[in-house]
């Protein structure tokens, strides 16, 4: 296993090695060591002998993470344990990570490529809870890694004690406007909409310094309103003065170690080279090499259409469970 882990790490860092060969070797490891996954594969008539191509690797529905621990090791030995967000009535998915190495490596490499233009430090304004407030949130952990790597001293979170402080957030943004230095805004889509509502109350708009960027994640998984990607970006431009090209959308899930990114008003997203995506019956299926110690192949409930090196995210299947970090943010706002 140690040799396999080193080859996966090398592939993520530099692209060296054959992706399909690594995927098949990871499958064989998970088939043998991840007992629930092995049983699932055998129920489908699949085994280490029958799976010969990466497309043959059985994909686990992400809902399975709610009911069984899909790991190749003892869960109490996990370096981290993330849970999906959702309503209080829902059972969360649980993703145990034996090591944070692959998760952090994948995050930093993709974030540097898709969100930041350089390795220079930048002030960050984060509309999400800190890990101390949400220790099982992969999103909070993601933002903390980014803040520690690229955030200037003074970068801060604006969800405390389960509540987004829209007034304090708006004040900090006005200060950033006065200072005239670009800032990076990170948060859920629904949190930014709450900020826009606060700005409407005071009949104010902002014009943040040129080069400021906003990343939103989670989409409009909320019962309060329905908004298209285009309409959301129009609001960012109107309320904050951030250019369309500087609006970044992020798509990820607690069951997966890698993320996808898009720009502006487009629904198009691209992931890293160590992830392959298929569309099966209209639904996205991801194969993530960074999921070394859980499950490589994940069947989502997200609708999509392949294009080029990525895909268009088209929403959720009608029968899908409501989930996502915007639901978690909505719970804070409620």
Rosetta blueprint (number, residue, H / E / L):
1 X L
2 X H
3 X H
4 X H
5 X H
6 X H
7 X H
8 X H
9 X H
10 X H
11 X H
12 X H
13 X H
14 X H
15 X L
16 X L
17 X L
18 X L
19 X H
20 X H
21 X H
22 X H
23 X H
24 X H
25 X H
26 X H
27 X H
28 X H
29 X H
30 X H
31 X H
32 X H
33 X H
34 X L
35 X H
36 X H
37 X H
38 X H
39 X H
40 X H
41 X H
42 X H
43 X H
44 X L
45 X L
46 X L
47 X L
48 X L
49 X L
50 X L
51 X L
52 X L
53 X L
54 X H
55 X H
56 X H
57 X L
58 X L
59 X L
60 X E
61 X E
62 X H
63 X H
64 X H
65 X H
66 X H
67 X L
68 X L
69 X L
70 X L
71 X L
72 X L
73 X L
74 X L
75 X H
76 X H
77 X H
78 X L
79 X L
80 X E
81 X E
82 X E
83 X E
84 X L
85 X L
86 X L
87 X L
88 X L
89 X L
90 X L
91 X L
92 X L
93 X L
94 X E
95 X E
96 X E
97 X E
98 X L
99 X L
100 X L
101 X H
102 X H
103 X H
104 X H
105 X H
106 X H
107 X H
108 X H
109 X H
110 X H
111 X H
112 X H
113 X H
114 X H
115 X L
116 X L
117 X L
118 X L
119 X L
120 X L
121 X L
122 X E
123 X E
124 X E
125 X E
126 X E
127 X E
128 X E
129 X E
130 X L
131 X L
132 X L
133 X L
134 X L
135 X L
136 X L
137 X L
138 X H
139 X H
140 X H
141 X H
142 X H
143 X H
144 X H
145 X H
146 X H
147 X H
148 X H
149 X H
150 X H
151 X E
152 X L
153 X L
154 X L
155 X L
156 X E
157 X E
158 X E
159 X E
160 X E
161 X L
162 X L
163 X E
164 X E
165 X L
166 X H
167 X H
168 X H
169 X H
170 X H
171 X H
172 X H
173 X H
174 X H
175 X H
176 X H
177 X H
178 X H
179 X H
180 X L
181 X L
182 X L
183 X E
184 X E
185 X E
186 X E
187 X E
188 X E
189 X H
190 X H
191 X H
192 X H
193 X H
194 X H
195 X H
196 X H
197 X H
198 X H
199 X H
200 X H
201 X H
202 X L
203 X L
204 X L
205 X L
206 X L
207 X L
208 X L
209 X L
210 X L
211 X L
212 X L
213 X E
214 X E
215 X E
216 X E
217 X E
218 X L
219 X L
220 X L
221 X L
222 X L
223 X L
224 X L
225 X L
226 X L
227 X L
228 X L
229 X H
230 X H
231 X H
232 X H
233 X H
234 X H
235 X H
236 X H
237 X H
238 X H
239 X H
240 X H
241 X L
242 X L
243 X L
244 X H
245 X H
246 X H
247 X E
248 X E
249 X E
250 X E
251 X E
252 X L
253 X L
254 X L
255 X L
256 X L
257 X L
258 X L
259 X L
260 X E
261 X E
262 X E
263 X E
264 X L
265 X L
266 X L
267 X L
268 X E
269 X E
270 X E
271 X E
272 X L
273 X L
274 X L
275 X E
276 X E
277 X E
278 X E
279 X E
280 X E
281 X L
282 X L
283 X E
284 X E
285 X E
286 X E
287 X E
288 X E
289 X L
290 X L
291 X L
292 X L
293 X L
294 X L
295 X L
296 X L
297 X E
298 X E
299 X E
300 X E
301 X E
302 X E
303 X E
304 X E
305 X E
306 X E
307 X E
308 X L
309 X L
310 X E
311 X E
312 X E
313 X E
314 X E
315 X E
316 X E
317 X L
318 X L
319 X L
320 X L
321 X L
322 X L
323 X L
324 X L
325 X H
326 X H
327 X H
328 X H
329 X H
330 X H
331 X H
332 X H
333 X H
334 X L
